[in-house]
Amino acid sequence: MTSLLVLFAISQANASGLASDLNQSSQTNEPQLEHIEQSELNTLVSNDPAAAFITAFEVGDELFEVPANELDGAGANVGEGQRYAKFPRMDLNGYGEWANHTPARVTGPNSQACIECHFQAVSDGSGPISSNNVRDPMRSGQIGDFITRQPPHIFGIGAKQKLAEEMTAELLAIKAAAIAQAISYNTMVTKDLIAKNISFGKIKANPDGSVNTSMVEGVDGDLIVKPLQWKGVELTIRSFVRGAENNELGLQAVELVGDDDGDYDGIINEITVGDITALAIYQAGQPRPVTKIELADLGLMELSYQEKADILKGKDLFSQVQCASCHVPTLYLDDSIFSEPSQSATHRDALFPNGDSPASHGLTPENAITFDLAADMPDNIITLPNGNVVHLGNFKKDNYGRTSVDIYSDLKRHDLGYEIAESVDEEGTGASVFITQPLWGAGSTAPYMHDGRSPTITDAVMNHGGDAATSRSLFKQLSPTYKQALVAYVENHILLLAEEDEAAAEAPIYSEPVAPAEPEAPTYSEPVAPTAPEAPSRFRRTRH
């Protein structure tokens, strides 16, 4: 990887003097980020696809963790000489200041590196309350309109995007079949929208080829499943990454703003197309979450008989109180190959936000970086106490060749009731509507809910109303013993990031045996409760 040079083209300092400050900084400091061009990745894909994946992963890892400085373009001209803002500053609306940045800001920038917010329990984990993101979606400048978001962990999100791609394909196939049938028989046709055994309502097709989507549930009328962001409105890891780079770090991607200095910090060309590809691959390549029982069976942690018994009993209760109706434990992938950009047209950019064609920057499905979620994950290759090597980063295959994704989500949006409604409806999906948050890793990611309002799993359950009111009511009627067992089951799902084991990485992967039968949980006599309702100076960075 070559280092970057900052080429200075100073004309006049902007209102805050940031450009002249850069001139001073360049005399004593250097940019910290190591970048990669999409053309370099394309060459690797042509010559050695496996090397392209590892290179992109490693570059993305560095970009995720290294604190950027002002010569990298980190931060923005917030105003009053500030580069960062913990809360929105619509009051700073002078030339080039926060309120006039493009794209329009609703938050930040508030960090120098991604890892500053995603570090809890392990690197790339969630964030504590202190890392909450403060947003002003309506850009009103009124504190009462501010909302907050807790940073989620990023483990397993490559599989999450793949699930969304396959679910979308199923839904669109149902829609196409309904239209074809309606036209062929000259009659209205109604079909159930079922993807991976999840119901998304119904669709009605008319003889003229039009469709009625009024009965669609949990997804937009376009039937494209958007798996990311708390509201379920972000399509891909790539789109999420470039938005976070801009909003939280103040690093504006070329594919977002082109050659413009939209945050008036005196730097342009801050994040390359190749950088975003690398960051997307790094995050997509994060290992799957694991369970305490899984680790105990492998001799990697200790659990008492009672702890195992509580977890097993909690598994039964989780289904019986209907938590599993939305937090679906396992979904299955037919194809475990992740591709960046996606091979699915629904989950890749037709045009970049700056209006450019991705192909004009060398980003096409034909030169995509690919890897197998069930075989190629770089992390959590572990040597067991008996000397065998297991790959706990990979997703598992079932007997039908499908890839099991123990996500505990249906990837649908649900209304959680008025108790949790926000002061503004940021995305137009409903102020109390959120995507079902996956519970994998929940034992490592307290506090809970979209804004971290719940310190414990029990408190999170109590904050579930609306579509989840029945489950909340059933949970409340359980005895303390049953409640503890159910919580133990949820907290059984944790994040693991093992120290890199070079010897294990070189060793053949041991084929993990089926776990031995678990001891039966103690017999509980208590029945489950019945169902109850409820133009400034700019510096261009170049590669050499």
N, C-alpha and C positions, 0 to 999 in steps of 0.2 A: 504494500500500500504506500503510495507516495504522500508526502505531506503537502499541505496547501500553503500558498503564499497569498497575502492580502495585497492587492494592488491599489494604491491610494490615488484618488482623483478628487482632491479637495478643492472646492470652489468657495463655498461660504458655509459657515456653521448654521445649523438650523436653530429654531427658537430656543432649544434647551442647551445648546452647545455640545450635543453629543458627538457631532462629527469632529470637532476640534479635540474633544477628549480622546477619540479614537486615534488621532495623530499622536497624542502623547502615549497612549497605551502601546502603540505599535513599536515604540522605542525601547520598551522594557519587557514586553510580553509577546506571545504567539498564540494564534488560534489553537484550540485544544481538540477539535473534532477531526478525525480522519475520515475522509469521504471516499466514495466510490461512484464511478459513472455507470450508467446503465449499459453503455457499450462494453465496458470491461466485463460485466456480468454476462452479457450476451456471448462474448468470446469464450468465456468459461463454459457456458451451456453447450456451445458447439463442440468444444474440445473434450470436456470432462464434466458431464451433468452432476455427478456426485460432488466433485470439487466446487462446482458453482453453488450448490446448496450449503456446503460447509463454510465457504468463504462468505456468502451472504449472511449466514447465521452469526459468524464471528464478527463481521463488520457491524451488524445490527446490535449485537451484544455490547460492543464498545459505544455505539451511538446512544444506546439506552442508558448506559451507566456513567459516561464521562461528563462532568460538569462543563457546559459550554461557557465561554466568556464573551465579553463585548465584541471582540474581534471576530468571533464566530457569528455574531448577529443575535446573540442571546438577549432576551428582554426586548423592550420596545421603548419608544419615546412616550412614556406615560404622561409626562408633564411635570413641571416643578422639579426637573432634574432627576426624576425617578425612572428606573428601568423596569421595576416590578410593582405589582399591586395585588395585595391579598384580597381586595374586594373591588368591585367595578367602580369606575371613575367617570361617569357621565358628566360630572361637573368640570372635568378638564377637557374643554372643547376648543382650545386655541389651535392655531395652525399646527398640524402634525401631531396633536395630542390624542390621548386615549379615545375620546368620543369620535374622532375622525379617522381612525385606522380602517384599512380595508384588508380583508373582509371585516365587516363590522364586528366588534368584540362584544361579548356578553360576560367575559371573565378574563382574569390574568393580564399579562404573564405572571406566574407565581413561583417558578422553579427553574433551576439550571439544568436539571437532568431528570429523566423519567423515573429513575430509581428513588428520587427524593420523596415520591408519593407512593410508589409500589415497592414496599420493603418489609411489610409486617410479616412476622413469622419467618419468612425467607425472602431472598431477593426475588423480585417479580411477583411478590405477594400483594396483599391489599394495603390500604392505608388507614391509619388511626384517625380519630376525630380531628386532630390537629392538621391533617392533610386535606380536609374537606375543601372542595372547590366551591367558591361563592359566585353565584351567577345572577345576572340581571337580564333575564330573557326579553323583557319588554323594553329594555334600555330606557327605563323611566327615571332612573336615579333615585327612586324612592325605596328606602330600606324595606318597607313592607312588601315590596315586589321581589326582593331577593330570595333565591332558593339555594340550597346546598346539595352537593353530590359527594358521596364517599368514593374514593378510588377502589375499584374491585381488583381482585387478583387476575392475572392473565394466563394462568395455567389452563391448558387444554383448549384454548380458543381457536386453534386451527381446526379441531374437530367440530367445534361449535359452528364455524362458518361453513364447513362441509355439510353438516346436517341441514343448515338453512338452504344451501344450494340444492340438495336432493329433495327436500320438502317442497321447495318452490317448483322444481321440475314436475313433481307429482301433481301439485295443485294446478299448474298450467296445463298439464295433459288432460286433467278432468274438465277444465274449462273448454279446451279445444274440442274434446269429444262431445260435450254438451252442445256447443255451437254447431258442429257438423250434424249431429242428430236432429237439432231443431230445424236446420235448413232442409235437410233431406226429407223430413216428414211434415214440414210446414206446420209445426206446432211448438208451443212452448215446452221446454224440457228443464226439469229441476234435478240437480244432482248434488249429492253430499260431497263436501270437500274434506277428504280424509288423506292425510299425509303421515306416514309412519305411525299409523293407528291413532293419530291425533285429529280430532274434529275441528275444522275451521268454519263450521256452519254449512250453508248451502249456497248454490249459485243457480240463477235462472237464465236460460238462454232463449232468445226469441227467434222466430223464423227469419227475421231480417239480419241476423248475425249479431245483434246487440245483446248485451247481458245486463242483468239486474243483480247488483252486488249488495243489496240492502240486508241480506241475511248472512253475509260473511262475518265471521267472528275472529277476533284476535290477530288480525292482519289487515293491511290496507287492501283496498279494492283491486289493486294490481296483482294481488296474490303473491307478492314477493316477500318472503320471510326475511326480516331484517334482525339479525341476532344480537347486535351489540348496542351498547348504551342502555341506561336504566329504563328508558322508555321504549326500547326496541325499535329504534329509528335509524340505526347506523348499519349500512349494508355490508361493508367489508372491513377487514383489519386494516387494509390500506387507507380507506377513507377515514377510519377512526384515527390512525396514526398521524396523518397529515394535519387533521384538525387539532389533535392534542399538541403536536409540535408547535403549531401557530398559537393556540390559545394559552397553553400552560407554560411553554418555554419561550415563546416569542421568536421561534425559528420558522421562517416562512419558506415553504417549499416552492420550488420553481413551478411545479404542476398546479400550485394553488394561486400564485400571483404573477408568474412569469418573471420578467425583469424589473418589476415594480418594487419599490421600497414601501410596502403598504403599512408598515408600522413605524416608519420615519426614524429608524435607529441608525441610518447612515450606511447600512450594509444591504447588498442585494445578492441573489443567487446563494441563499443561506443553506438550503437543503436540496440536494440533487434528486433527480428521479431515481437514480440508483440507490441513494440513501433510503428513500421511502420503501423501495423494494426490499432492501436489506432489513430494515426495521420490521416490515410485515412478515418476512420469512422468520426472523428471530422470534417474534411473538407467536406465530403459528407453530413454531417448533418447540414451544414450551411443553414440558411433560404433563401427562395426565395426573390429576390428584389421586391419592391412594387412600387406604383405610388402615386404621389401627389393627384390625383383625388380620388383614393381609400381611402387615409387617410382622405381627406376632407369630403368624404361621411360618414365616421365613426365618424366625429367630432374630429379627432386627429390633424388636422391642418386647417388653413384657406386659402382659395383661393377666389379671387374676381371673379365676374361674367366674367370679361374680361379675366382673366387668364384661366378660364375653357374654355371659348369660343376659345381662341387662341390655346389651347391644342387640342381641338376637330377639329378645322380647320387644324391644323398641321397634325393630323392623316390622313385626306384625302389627303393632299399634299404629305405625306410620301409615299403613294402608287402611286400617280399620277406621281411623278418624278422618280418612279421605284426603290426607296431605298429598298422597301419591296421585291424586286425580289431576293435579297441576304440576307438582314436582315429580314428574314421571322419572322413575329411577334410571331406566336404561332405554336409549334409542340406538338404532343400528344403522351403520353406514354400509351401503352396497359397494362403494368404491373408497378406498382409504388413501388415495393419492391426492395430496394437497398441491395446488398449482397457484403460482403468483406470476402474472395475473391469472385469474380463474379461467378455466375452460368453459365455464357457464356464462353466457352473455348477460344473464340477469345479475351476475355478481362481479362485474368488472366495469371499468369506466368506458363509456362510449366516447366521451370527451372529458378531458381534465377540467377542473373548476375554472382554470384560466382560459378555457376555450380551445386549447390545443388538442390535437389528436394524439393519443398515447403512442400510436405507431410512429409519429413524427419524432418522438424521443426514443425510439427503439424498443418500446414496450408492447409486445404482442403475445398472444397465446402460443404462437409457434416457437418463441424463444423463452417461454416461461421457465422459471425455476420450479422444480417439482421434487417432492419427497414423499415417502410412505409413512403415514401416521402410525402404522402398525409395525414398522420395522426400522425406521431411520432416526428416531428421536435421539438427539445427542446426549441428553442428560439422564441421570439416575441409572447408569450401568453400574451394578453393585456386586462386589464379591461377598458371598454369604459366608457365615461362620464355617460351613463345611467345605469351603473352597470353590463351590459352584458359582457361576456368574448369572445374574438375572438382569433383565432390561426392564426396569419398572417405569421407564419413561414412555414406552410404547403402549398404545392401546391394544387390547386383546381381541383375538379372533374367536368367533364361536364355531360350533360344529357345522354351520352352514356357510362358512366363509365370510360371514358378515363381521364388521368391526364393531365391537361393543363400546358404547360411549355412555358411561355411568354419570350422566349429567344432572339428573334430578331437576329437569325442567321440560316443559312442552314447547318452549320458544314462542309462546303466545302472549299477547297482552291481555291483562285482566284488570277489572275495576276492583280495587281494594277498599272502596267505600269512602264515605264523606270524612271519616275520622282522620284519614291520611291525605286528603286532598290538599294540594299546594295552593298558594295564593294566586299563582298564574298557571295557565295551561301552556307550557313552553313549546310543545311540539304539535299542538292541535289534536292530540290523541285523547284528551281528557285529563283533567287536573289530578284525578285519583287513579289513573290507569298506568300500569307498569308491566313490563315483560316479566314472566316468571323467572326470578333470579335462580340460577343453578345453585344447588346446595353442595356440590362437590367442593371440598376444601373448607366447609363451614366450620369445622373444629379448629381452624387456624386463622379465621378471618373476622372475629368479633371486633367492633360492634357491627350490627346488622341493619338492614333496610337501606333504601336509596340515599338517605342522609345520615346514616349511622345513629339514628335516634335510639336504637335498641341495644343495650349493653349485652343482653343475653338472648339465647334462642327463645326462651319462654316469653320474654318481653316482645320479641319479634312476632311470635304467634298472636299475642294479644293485640298487636297492631294490624292484624289481618281482618278486615271487614269485607263488605261487598260480596264478591264471588267466593271469598274464603270464609264467610261468616259461619257456615255450618261446621267447618273444621275447627274453627276457634271455639265454638260452643261445645263440640265434642271433647276437645282437649281440656276445657275448663271443668268438665264433669268427671275427668279421670282422678283417681286417687293420687296423692303425692308420689307413691311408689311407681305407678304407671307413668306419670309425667316425667320422672327422673329417667325411666327406661327409654322413653321416646326421645328425650333430649340427648341421652347417651348415644343413641343410634345416629342422630344427626351429627353429633360431634365426633363420631367415629370416622368421618370423612375429613381428611387433613391434606396439607401440602407437604411435599417432601422434595428437598433439593440437596442431594448427597454431594459430599466433597468429590471432586473429580478423581477417579481411580484409573490411572493410565494403564495399569496392568489389566484391569477388568475390561477396559475399552479395547485392548488388543486380543483378549481371550475370546474363544468361541462362546456364543450365548447359550447358556444352559436352558433347556426346555423345562420350564417350571411345572412340577406335577400338580395334579388337582389337590387342593387343600384338604387335609383330613377332616372328617366329620366333626362339627362343633358339638360341644356338650350341650345337652338340652337345658334350656332355661328353667329355673325353678317354676313350679306350677303356681299360677295366680288364680285365685278363685273369683276375683272380681270381674264381672262382665264389662265389656266396653259399653259406654253410655249410648243410648239410642240417639238417632238423628234428631237434631234440634235446629231450627232456623236461625237463624241470625245474619415637494420637489426639492428637496433638501440635498445636502452633500451625500454621495453614495460611494461605497467601496464594493467593488466586484471581486469576488473570490474566484480563482481559477485553479485548475489542476495542471501540474506539469509532470 
